[in-house]
Amino acid sequence: QVELLESGGGSVQPGGSLRLSCRLLGATPGPFCMSWFRQSPGKEREGVARIGADGHASIADPVKGRFTVSRDDTDTATTFLQMNDLAPEDSATYYCAADRYFGGNCYPFPLSQGFAFWGQGTQVTVSS
C-alpha cells in the first residue's frame, strides 16, 4: 500500500520559513513525479511545486522566488518544500502527491497533471 507521509508543518510569523518533507512508502521501485499542493478553507486546491525523477523542478507563479522544491531518492523517494518569506496568504493545508504515469517526469506549471497518490496533509499557519 502506497503511503505519502508529510511532516514539517507548523505556525510561523510572516517573513519566516518552514521546510516540509514528504516520504513515499510502499511503492514498487520506479520513478515518480512528486508534487506539492495546498488548500485553504473556501479556496480551490492549487499546485505549488513539482519535481520529476529527473530532478527537473517547476514552481507555481504565486510562490516563485520564495519556495523551492528538492528531492532525495537515496532511500525512498522523498521531496522537500522549502518555504521562505512566508505570508498569511500562504496559510493552508499542504499536501504531497506522487504519480508515475509519465515515467516519473512532471509537467511544468501551468500545465495540469493528475496524481494517483496523496498524503494526508500538513497544516501551515502564518500569522503574527
PLY file of the C-alpha trace (Angstrom):
ply
format ascii 1.0
element vertex 128
property float x
property float y
property float z
element edge 127
property int vertex1
property int vertex2
end_header
0.00 0.00 0.00
1.43 3.32 -1.08
1.72 5.99 1.58
2.90 9.56 1.47
3.99 10.88 4.84
4.24 14.65 5.18
5.93 16.46 8.03
7.27 19.89 8.89
4.14 21.97 9.10
3.51 24.41 11.90
2.98 28.02 12.82
5.32 30.80 11.84
5.32 34.58 11.78
5.19 36.50 8.49
8.59 36.53 6.87
9.52 33.24 8.46
10.46 29.92 6.88
9.35 26.32 7.05
10.58 23.15 5.39
8.10 20.42 4.57
9.11 16.83 3.90
7.26 14.02 2.21
8.32 10.38 2.05
6.88 7.87 -0.39
6.47 4.44 1.19
5.18 1.11 -0.03
5.58 1.74 -3.75
7.17 -0.68 -6.13
10.57 0.59 -7.24
10.47 3.09 -10.04
10.47 6.79 -10.85
7.79 9.13 -9.51
6.85 12.71 -10.13
6.47 14.30 -6.69
4.33 17.36 -6.18
3.07 19.77 -3.54
-0.40 21.25 -3.40
-2.13 23.46 -0.89
-5.68 24.24 0.03
-7.13 26.75 2.43
-10.77 26.95 3.57
-13.08 28.21 0.90
-10.45 28.04 -1.83
-9.67 25.52 -4.51
-6.68 23.30 -4.20
-3.70 24.71 -6.08
-0.45 23.24 -7.20
2.63 24.76 -5.63
5.67 22.82 -6.81
6.66 19.67 -8.68
9.86 17.76 -9.16
10.40 14.88 -11.51
12.52 11.80 -11.09
14.98 13.50 -13.42
15.33 16.33 -10.91
13.60 18.89 -13.08
11.61 21.23 -10.84
8.71 23.55 -11.54
7.35 26.21 -9.19
3.94 27.83 -9.49
3.91 31.57 -10.11
2.28 32.61 -6.79
5.25 31.23 -4.83
8.06 31.58 -7.32
11.12 33.17 -5.80
10.07 32.17 -2.27
9.53 28.40 -2.46
11.91 25.76 -3.74
11.43 22.04 -4.17
14.03 19.30 -3.99
14.18 15.55 -3.62
16.36 12.77 -2.29
15.81 9.28 -3.66
18.69 7.67 -1.77
16.47 5.56 0.46
12.94 6.14 -0.74
11.55 8.95 -2.84
11.49 11.97 -0.54
10.65 15.51 -1.53
11.22 18.74 0.37
9.44 22.05 0.06
11.46 24.96 1.39
9.20 27.92 2.03
10.78 31.29 2.72
9.37 34.75 3.32
6.03 33.27 4.26
2.94 35.45 4.24
-0.50 34.98 5.81
-1.92 34.04 2.41
0.38 31.02 2.40
-1.58 29.56 5.30
-3.13 26.31 4.12
-3.05 22.59 4.40
-0.16 21.39 2.26
-0.44 18.06 0.52
2.16 15.87 -1.10
1.26 13.85 -4.18
3.02 11.34 -6.38
2.47 9.73 -9.75
4.44 7.68 -12.20
2.18 7.92 -15.24
4.66 9.94 -17.29
7.63 7.81 -16.44
8.29 9.75 -13.27
8.53 13.09 -15.02
6.39 16.11 -14.24
4.63 18.55 -16.49
5.77 22.10 -15.77
3.32 24.65 -14.43
0.84 25.88 -15.52
0.09 22.56 -17.24
-2.18 20.39 -15.12
-1.22 16.88 -14.12
-3.13 14.16 -12.31
-1.70 12.37 -9.30
-2.64 8.90 -8.12
-1.26 9.03 -4.60
-1.86 11.65 -1.93
-0.73 12.34 1.58
-2.95 13.37 4.48
-1.69 16.92 4.53
0.21 19.09 6.97
-1.02 22.43 8.26
0.93 25.63 7.73
-0.22 28.75 9.56
1.37 32.13 9.03
0.27 34.83 11.42
1.62 37.44 13.75
0 1
1 2
2 3
3 4
4 5
5 6
6 7
7 8
8 9
9 10
10 11
11 12
12 13
13 14
14 15
15 16
16 17
17 18
18 19
19 20
20 21
21 22
22 23
23 24
24 25
25 26
26 27
27 28
28 29
29 30
30 31
31 32
32 33
33 34
34 35
35 36
36 37
37 38
38 39
39 40
40 41
41 42
42 43
43 44
44 45
45 46
46 47
47 48
48 49
49 50
50 51
51 52
52 53
53 54
54 55
55 56
56 57
57 58
58 59
59 60
60 61
61 62
62 63
63 64
64 65
65 66
66 67
67 68
68 69
69 70
70 71
71 72
72 73
73 74
74 75
75 76
76 77
77 78
78 79
79 80
80 81
81 82
82 83
83 84
84 85
85 86
86 87
87 88
88 89
89 90
90 91
91 92
92 93
93 94
94 95
95 96
96 97
97 98
98 99
99 100
100 101
101 102
102 103
103 104
104 105
105 106
106 107
107 108
108 109
109 110
110 111
111 112
112 113
113 114
114 115
115 116
116 117
117 118
118 119
119 120
120 121
121 122
122 123
123 124
124 125
125 126
126 127
